[in-house]
């Protein structure tokens, strides 16, 4: 059953949830790789809404997994564990997000991730999709 609320309630994290040192650690760790031009995400949002309302088994399980990953991400932010944060964002993208939204990735995006991994080797900690649809 739907409670009529697809979007989460957002809040700004306070200093105990995201210490000031976190921003510096993120700044020192992130490498931005441009993934191409923006696309119309309307069809993706429609797909997400449909899967949320229908509660299809695989997608619902993936949504629950993503909620658990979010809890772990929030803990990483508190403890300034950037390496674990990167692992979690990668797992979330490769697992739950792609289960719910198959269009979240494509050959172009997968190639960018692979080449970035090859380029940085052990210094590649993970992947974080900043948009909602591969470019």
Secondary structure, DSSP 8 states (H G I E B T S, - for coil): ---S--S-------TTTS-HHHHHHHHHH------------HHHHHHHHHHHHHT-HHHHHHHHHHHHHHHHHHHHHHHT-HHHHHHHHHHHIIIIIHHH-GGG--HHHHHHHHHHHHHHGGG-------SSS--
